[in-house]
């Protein structure tokens, strides 16, 4: 590990020299590439230098204890050594975590799909609550949200909503939100005051770029039709709605929110590319014999990753055993404590895998 870190430090220094090279500065694309690479190494090099300094100070303190006769100086050296010996394993763990392979999708934007599951109209209302929660979370981060497709119910819920979250690192923060979310509350439609359990499913996909996914136009079937509203009635007479089928995988994406056929097609392609990227990554993971649960599940209330209990103002993430008694705040987009716990657990699992 130390040899690898020394090589990274050397690369970091070289990148620093290149960034300051007048000839490189005139080539904006190349300069930006070096600046990004330099920035990516800053954290690991900084911690490595702290680690090197700590190791040196440990040797110095031990030397004082071995050679110094003055009792007071020896006591001071011992106190310093004890502190250094505590900090050394902490720095070693930080370095191991910084050297873990990074998810290539972490910096990407996110396409999120929320669908009502078990629970009828109440599940659709809960899907709307989840959409608002993630929208507020994105807003708090300074990210941009755009609805790509939505299927509303008569009382304001979502049967399905697909939306884009644009922001650096969006996928790294949201990728563990995929799965079935369960809600326990008294529905507004319930006259007897009984608590109902409903569910909605969330899928988080990294937004794909053309370099990520190659689509042969021959593999696509594109159908156009008139957009429809509630109950299937036609809402316009022009064929603006678009349905794209990727024949090899059978993945189908429909868009009808825009009045323009061209805009609907662009949005449908954006979602299709994200689903194809996810499909390809799943296949690769299966080939590598990686064990991964289904991202979305069926929406059944038993397949849950998180429970939102309104009567107790409680939210529980079942994967990490975390329970917070401030559901009202979480639904306003304050998800960081939950997300941090999920990321920490994932990193710990990765550390165990690499020994």
C-alpha positions as CSV (number, residue, x, y, z in Angstrom):
1,X,0.0,0.0,0.0
2,X,2.8,2.4,0.9
3,X,4.5,1.9,-2.5
4,X,1.2,2.7,-4.3
5,X,0.7,5.8,-2.2
6,X,4.3,7.0,-2.9
7,X,3.6,6.6,-6.6
8,X,0.3,8.6,-6.3
9,X,2.2,11.3,-4.5
10,X,4.8,11.5,-7.3
11,X,2.0,11.7,-9.8
12,X,0.3,14.4,-7.8
13,X,3.6,16.5,-7.8
14,X,4.0,15.9,-11.6
15,X,0.4,17.1,-12.3
16,X,1.1,20.2,-10.2
17,X,4.0,21.0,-12.4
18,X,2.0,20.4,-15.6
19,X,-0.8,22.6,-14.4
20,X,1.7,25.5,-14.0
21,X,3.4,24.9,-17.4
22,X,2.6,27.9,-19.7
23,X,2.5,25.6,-22.7
24,X,-0.2,23.4,-21.0
25,X,-2.2,26.4,-19.9
26,X,-2.8,27.5,-23.5
27,X,-4.4,24.1,-24.2
28,X,-7.6,24.5,-22.2
29,X,-8.9,21.0,-22.7
30,X,-5.6,19.4,-21.6
31,X,-5.2,21.8,-18.7
32,X,-8.7,21.0,-17.4
33,X,-7.9,17.3,-17.6
34,X,-4.8,17.7,-15.5
35,X,-6.6,20.0,-13.0
36,X,-9.3,17.4,-12.4
37,X,-6.7,14.6,-12.1
38,X,-4.8,16.7,-9.6
39,X,-7.9,17.5,-7.6
40,X,-8.9,13.8,-7.5
41,X,-5.6,13.0,-5.8
42,X,-5.6,15.8,-3.3
43,X,-7.4,14.0,-0.5
44,X,-5.3,10.8,-0.6
45,X,-2.0,12.7,-0.9
46,X,-2.9,15.0,2.0
47,X,-3.8,12.0,4.3
48,X,-0.7,10.1,3.1
49,X,1.5,13.1,4.1
50,X,-0.2,13.3,7.5
51,X,0.5,9.5,7.9
52,X,4.2,10.0,6.9
53,X,4.5,12.8,9.4
54,X,2.9,10.7,12.1
55,X,5.3,7.8,11.4
56,X,8.3,10.1,11.7
57,X,7.1,11.6,14.9
58,X,6.5,8.2,16.4
59,X,10.2,7.3,15.6
60,X,11.3,10.6,17.1
61,X,9.3,10.0,20.3
62,X,10.6,6.5,20.7
63,X,14.2,7.7,20.2
64,X,13.7,10.2,23.0
65,X,12.4,7.5,25.3
66,X,15.4,5.3,24.4
67,X,18.1,7.9,24.9
68,X,16.7,10.7,27.2
69,X,17.5,10.4,30.9
70,X,15.4,13.4,32.0
71,X,12.2,12.1,33.6
72,X,10.0,15.2,32.7
73,X,11.1,15.0,29.0
74,X,10.5,11.3,29.0
75,X,7.0,11.8,30.4
76,X,6.2,14.4,27.7
77,X,7.5,12.1,25.0
78,X,5.4,9.2,26.3
79,X,2.2,11.3,26.2
80,X,3.0,12.4,22.7
81,X,3.8,8.8,21.6
82,X,0.5,7.5,23.0
83,X,-1.5,10.1,21.0
84,X,0.5,9.3,17.9
85,X,-0.1,5.6,18.2
86,X,-3.8,6.3,18.5
87,X,-3.9,8.4,15.4
88,X,-1.8,6.1,13.2
89,X,-4.4,3.3,12.7
90,X,-7.1,6.0,12.0
91,X,-5.0,7.4,9.2
92,X,-4.3,3.9,7.9
93,X,-8.0,3.2,7.7
94,X,-8.6,6.6,5.9
95,X,-5.9,5.7,3.4
96,X,-7.4,2.2,2.8
97,X,-10.8,3.8,2.2
98,X,-9.4,6.5,-0.2
99,X,-7.7,3.7,-2.2
100,X,-10.9,1.7,-2.6
101,X,-12.0,1.5,-6.3
102,X,-14.4,4.4,-7.1
103,X,-17.7,3.8,-8.7
104,X,-17.3,5.3,-12.2
105,X,-20.9,6.6,-12.0
106,X,-20.5,8.5,-8.7
107,X,-20.1,11.9,-10.3
108,X,-23.1,11.4,-12.7
109,X,-26.5,13.0,-12.7
110,X,-29.4,10.7,-11.6
111,X,-32.6,9.6,-13.3
112,X,-35.0,8.5,-10.5
113,X,-38.1,6.5,-11.0
114,X,-40.8,6.3,-8.3
115,X,-43.8,4.0,-8.7
116,X,-46.7,3.4,-6.5
117,X,-46.8,-0.2,-5.2
118,X,-49.1,-2.0,-2.8
119,X,-51.8,0.2,-1.4
120,X,-53.8,1.8,-4.2
121,X,-54.5,5.5,-4.0
122,X,-52.6,5.8,-0.7
123,X,-49.5,4.3,-2.3
124,X,-49.7,6.9,-5.1
125,X,-49.9,9.7,-2.5
126,X,-46.9,8.2,-0.8
127,X,-45.0,8.2,-4.1
128,X,-45.8,11.9,-4.3
129,X,-44.3,12.4,-0.8
130,X,-41.2,10.6,-1.8
131,X,-40.9,12.7,-5.0
132,X,-41.2,15.8,-2.8
133,X,-38.6,14.5,-0.3
134,X,-36.0,13.9,-3.0
135,X,-36.8,17.2,-4.7
136,X,-36.2,19.0,-1.5
137,X,-33.0,17.0,-0.9
138,X,-31.8,18.0,-4.3
139,X,-32.8,21.7,-3.7
140,X,-30.8,21.7,-0.4
141,X,-27.7,20.5,-2.3
142,X,-28.1,23.2,-5.0
143,X,-29.0,20.5,-7.6
144,X,-31.6,20.9,-10.4
145,X,-34.7,18.7,-10.7
146,X,-36.7,18.2,-13.9
147,X,-39.7,15.9,-14.3
148,X,-39.3,13.7,-17.4
149,X,-42.6,11.8,-17.2
150,X,-45.5,11.6,-14.7
151,X,-48.7,9.6,-14.4
152,X,-50.9,11.5,-11.9
153,X,-53.9,10.2,-10.0
154,X,-57.1,12.1,-9.5
155,X,-56.3,13.2,-6.0
156,X,-52.7,14.4,-6.6
157,X,-50.7,11.2,-6.2
158,X,-48.3,9.6,-8.7
159,X,-48.8,6.2,-10.2
160,X,-45.3,6.8,-11.6
161,X,-42.9,9.7,-11.9
162,X,-39.6,9.8,-13.7
163,X,-37.3,12.7,-13.1
164,X,-33.8,14.0,-13.6
165,X,-31.5,15.3,-10.8
166,X,-28.6,17.3,-12.1
167,X,-25.7,17.9,-9.8
168,X,-22.1,16.8,-9.3
169,X,-22.0,13.7,-7.2
170,X,-25.8,13.2,-7.3
171,X,-25.5,9.4,-8.0
172,X,-22.9,8.9,-5.2
173,X,-25.4,10.3,-2.6
174,X,-28.6,8.7,-4.0
175,X,-27.6,5.3,-5.4
176,X,-28.6,3.5,-2.2
177,X,-32.1,4.8,-2.3
178,X,-33.2,2.1,-4.8
179,X,-35.7,-0.4,-3.4
180,X,-39.1,-0.7,-1.8
181,X,-40.2,2.1,0.7
182,X,-43.0,1.3,3.1
183,X,-45.3,3.8,4.8
184,X,-47.5,3.3,7.8
185,X,-50.1,6.0,8.5
186,X,-53.8,6.8,8.5
187,X,-54.8,7.7,4.9
188,X,-56.8,10.8,4.2
189,X,-59.3,8.5,2.5
190,X,-59.8,6.4,5.7
191,X,-62.9,7.3,7.7
192,X,-62.3,4.8,10.6
193,X,-58.9,6.2,11.6
194,X,-57.1,2.9,11.0
195,X,-53.4,2.8,10.2
196,X,-52.7,1.4,6.7
197,X,-49.5,0.1,5.2
198,X,-48.6,1.0,1.6
199,X,-45.5,0.9,-0.5
200,X,-43.7,2.6,-3.4
201,X,-40.6,1.6,-5.2
202,X,-37.6,3.7,-6.1
203,X,-35.1,3.1,-8.8
204,X,-32.0,5.3,-9.1
205,X,-30.1,5.2,-12.4
206,X,-27.0,7.1,-13.4
207,X,-27.7,9.3,-16.4
208,X,-25.9,7.7,-19.3
209,X,-23.9,9.5,-21.9
210,X,-23.4,8.5,-25.5
211,X,-19.9,7.2,-24.6
212,X,-21.5,4.9,-22.0
213,X,-24.1,3.3,-24.2
214,X,-23.9,2.5,-27.9
215,X,-27.4,2.2,-29.5
216,X,-27.9,0.9,-33.0
217,X,-30.9,2.6,-34.6
218,X,-31.8,-0.7,-36.1
219,X,-32.5,-2.0,-32.6
220,X,-35.1,0.6,-31.9
221,X,-38.8,0.6,-32.7
222,X,-40.3,4.1,-32.4
223,X,-44.1,4.5,-32.2
224,X,-46.0,7.8,-32.1
225,X,-49.5,8.3,-30.8
226,X,-51.9,10.9,-29.3
227,X,-51.2,11.8,-25.7
228,X,-53.9,10.7,-23.2
229,X,-55.1,12.0,-19.9
230,X,-56.9,10.4,-16.9
231,X,-59.0,7.5,-17.9
232,X,-57.3,7.3,-21.3
233,X,-59.1,10.2,-23.0
234,X,-57.2,11.9,-25.7
235,X,-55.9,15.3,-24.6
236,X,-54.7,16.5,-28.0
237,X,-55.2,15.5,-31.6
238,X,-51.5,15.5,-32.7
239,X,-49.4,12.5,-32.4
240,X,-46.9,14.0,-29.9
241,X,-46.5,11.0,-27.6
242,X,-43.6,8.7,-28.2
243,X,-42.9,5.1,-27.3
244,X,-39.4,3.7,-27.9
245,X,-38.8,-0.1,-27.7
246,X,-35.2,-1.4,-27.5
247,X,-35.8,-4.7,-29.3
248,X,-32.8,-6.7,-28.0
249,X,-33.6,-6.1,-24.3
250,X,-37.3,-5.5,-24.5
251,X,-37.0,-2.2,-22.6
252,X,-39.8,0.2,-23.4
253,X,-40.0,3.9,-22.6
254,X,-43.0,6.1,-23.2
255,X,-43.1,9.9,-23.0
256,X,-46.1,12.2,-23.5
257,X,-45.7,15.1,-21.1
258,X,-44.4,17.5,-23.8
259,X,-46.6,18.9,-26.6
260,X,-43.7,18.4,-29.0
261,X,-43.0,15.0,-30.4
262,X,-39.3,15.9,-30.7
263,X,-39.0,16.8,-27.0
264,X,-40.8,13.6,-25.9
265,X,-38.4,11.6,-28.1
266,X,-35.4,13.3,-26.5
267,X,-36.6,12.6,-23.0
268,X,-37.5,9.0,-23.9
269,X,-34.0,8.5,-25.3
270,X,-32.4,9.9,-22.1
271,X,-34.4,7.4,-19.9
272,X,-33.7,4.6,-22.3
273,X,-30.0,5.2,-22.3
274,X,-30.0,5.2,-18.4
275,X,-32.0,1.9,-18.3
276,X,-29.7,0.3,-20.9
277,X,-26.6,1.4,-18.9
278,X,-28.1,-0.1,-15.7
279,X,-29.0,-3.3,-17.7
280,X,-25.5,-3.7,-18.9
281,X,-24.0,-3.1,-15.5
282,X,-26.3,-5.7,-13.9
283,X,-25.3,-8.3,-16.6
284,X,-21.6,-7.5,-15.9
285,X,-22.0,-7.9,-12.2
286,X,-23.7,-11.3,-12.7
287,X,-20.9,-12.4,-14.9
288,X,-18.4,-11.4,-12.2
289,X,-20.5,-13.6,-9.8
290,X,-21.4,-10.5,-7.8
291,X,-24.4,-10.9,-5.4
292,X,-26.8,-8.1,-5.8
293,X,-30.5,-7.9,-4.9
294,X,-33.0,-6.7,-7.3
295,X,-32.9,-2.9,-7.5
296,X,-36.6,-2.2,-7.5
297,X,-38.4,-5.4,-6.3
298,X,-42.1,-5.8,-6.8
299,X,-43.4,-3.1,-4.6
300,X,-44.8,-5.6,-2.2
301,X,-44.9,-4.3,1.4
302,X,-42.7,-7.2,2.6
303,X,-39.8,-6.2,0.3
304,X,-38.8,-3.1,2.2
305,X,-35.5,-1.2,2.6
306,X,-37.1,1.6,4.7
307,X,-40.2,2.2,6.7
308,X,-41.8,5.6,7.3
309,X,-44.1,5.5,10.4
310,X,-46.2,8.7,10.7
311,X,-47.9,8.0,14.1
312,X,-44.5,7.6,15.8
313,X,-42.7,10.2,13.6
314,X,-40.2,7.5,12.9
315,X,-38.2,6.4,9.9
316,X,-36.2,3.2,9.9
317,X,-33.6,2.0,7.3
318,X,-33.6,-1.8,7.7
319,X,-30.3,-2.4,5.9
320,X,-28.2,-0.6,8.5
321,X,-30.7,-0.8,11.5
322,X,-30.9,3.0,11.7
323,X,-34.0,4.6,13.3
324,X,-34.6,8.3,13.5
325,X,-37.6,9.8,15.4
326,X,-37.8,12.9,13.1
327,X,-39.7,11.7,10.1
328,X,-41.1,15.1,9.5
329,X,-37.6,16.5,9.0
330,X,-36.6,13.6,6.8
331,X,-39.6,14.2,4.5
332,X,-38.4,17.8,4.1
333,X,-35.3,16.4,2.4
334,X,-32.9,16.0,5.4
335,X,-31.6,12.6,4.3
336,X,-27.9,13.1,5.0
337,X,-27.7,11.1,8.3
338,X,-29.3,8.1,6.6
339,X,-27.3,8.4,3.4
340,X,-24.0,8.8,5.4
341,X,-24.8,5.6,7.4
342,X,-25.4,3.7,4.1
343,X,-22.2,4.9,2.5
344,X,-20.2,4.1,5.7
345,X,-21.6,0.6,5.8
346,X,-20.9,0.1,2.1
347,X,-17.3,1.2,2.5
348,X,-16.8,-1.1,5.5
349,X,-18.1,-4.0,3.4
350,X,-15.7,-3.1,0.6
351,X,-12.8,-2.9,3.1
352,X,-13.6,-6.4,4.4
353,X,-13.7,-7.7,0.9
354,X,-10.2,-6.4,0.1
355,X,-8.9,-7.6,3.5
